[in-house]
Amino acid sequence: MRIGDAAAAAGTTPRALRFYEERGLLTPPPRTATGQRRYGPDEVARVRVIRELHALGLTVEDLRGIADRIQLLVEEPQRRCTNTDPSSPGSQVVAGRLAALDAEIARLTGLRASLTRRTGQT
């Protein structure tokens, strides 16, 4: 399928597909004789996984660090991403993102407490 159809099937835009390709998250697809990208169901599934992980808070840079592992989720969508080795790249990426989320939650909680004190609202 052409890039517009693949993007629609994955719930994104053609620009996003080109961006993922440029960042190494998506292998450049084969091209037609006229130079148009041709995507298949595997690429669409991979983009869906990338979008899901991105929605969970992982950045494109995070995903680049574990790009080789994304295919495991494409092949087995219900796979649980656990790894008992804390030194593995995937574990480090997730631990870093969780730490960033915890820091942001603490910042927002403090901000809320300050605003509550300042305004007397609950």
C-alpha positions in Angstrom: 0.0 0.0 0.0 1.1 3.6 -0.6 2.3 5.8 2.2 -1.0 7.6 2.7 -2.9 4.3 3.0 -0.3 2.8 5.4 -0.4 6.0 7.5 -4.2 5.9 7.7 -4.1 2.2 8.6 -1.6 2.9 11.4 -3.5 5.9 12.7 -0.9 8.5 11.8 0.3 10.7 9.0 2.6 10.1 6.0 5.0 12.7 7.6 5.2 10.5 10.7 6.1 7.5 8.7 8.9 9.4 6.9 10.1 10.7 10.4 10.2 7.2 11.8 12.1 6.0 8.8 14.6 8.9 9.2 15.1 8.1 12.9 15.8 4.4 12.2 12.6 3.1 13.8 11.2 1.9 10.5 13.2 0.2 7.8 13.0 2.1 4.5 10.3 0.2 2.5 10.8 -1.0 -1.0 9.9 1.5 -3.7 7.9 1.2 -6.9 9.5 1.9 -10.3 8.3 5.5 -9.9 9.9 5.9 -6.5 6.8 5.6 -4.3 7.2 3.9 -1.0 5.3 0.6 -0.7 4.3 -0.6 2.8 2.9 -3.9 3.9 1.0 -5.1 7.0 4.3 -5.7 8.9 5.3 -2.0 8.6 1.8 -0.9 9.6 1.9 -3.2 12.7 5.4 -1.8 13.6 4.1 1.8 13.4 1.2 0.9 15.6 3.6 -0.5 18.2 5.8 2.6 17.9 2.8 4.8 18.4 1.6 2.8 21.4 5.0 3.0 23.1 5.2 6.7 22.4 1.7 7.2 23.9 3.0 5.4 27.0 5.6 8.1 27.5 8.6 6.8 25.6 10.3 9.4 23.5 11.6 8.8 19.9 15.1 8.8 21.4 14.1 6.1 23.9 12.6 4.0 21.1 15.8 4.4 19.0 17.7 2.8 21.9 15.5 -0.2 21.8 14.6 -0.2 18.1 15.8 -3.8 17.6 13.4 -5.0 20.4 10.2 -3.4 18.8 9.9 -6.2 16.4 9.2 -8.6 19.3 6.1 -6.6 20.2 5.1 -6.6 16.5 5.4 -10.4 16.3 3.6 -10.9 19.7 1.4 -8.0 20.5 0.3 -9.3 23.9 3.9 -9.9 24.9 4.8 -8.5 28.3 8.0 -6.5 28.2 9.8 -7.8 31.2 13.5 -8.2 31.6 15.1 -9.3 34.8 18.5 -7.9 33.7 18.6 -4.2 34.9 21.6 -3.5 32.7 19.7 -4.4 29.5 19.0 -1.4 27.2 15.3 -1.9 27.4 15.3 -2.0 31.2 17.5 1.1 31.3 15.2 3.0 28.9 12.0 2.1 30.9 13.7 2.8 34.2 14.8 6.2 33.0 11.3 7.1 31.6 9.7 5.9 34.9 12.1 8.1 36.9 11.2 11.1 34.6 7.5 10.5 35.1 7.9 10.2 38.9 9.8 13.5 38.9 7.1 15.2 36.9 4.4 13.8 39.2 6.3 15.1 42.2 6.7 18.5 40.5 3.0 18.7 39.7 2.0 17.6 43.2 4.1 20.3 44.7 2.7 22.9 42.3 -0.8 21.8 43.2 -0.1 22.1 46.9 1.4 25.6 46.5 -1.6 26.7 44.5 -4.0 25.2 47.0 -2.2 27.0 49.9 -2.1 30.3 47.9 -5.8 30.3 46.9 -7.4 28.4 49.7 -9.1 26.1 47.2 -9.1 22.3 47.5 
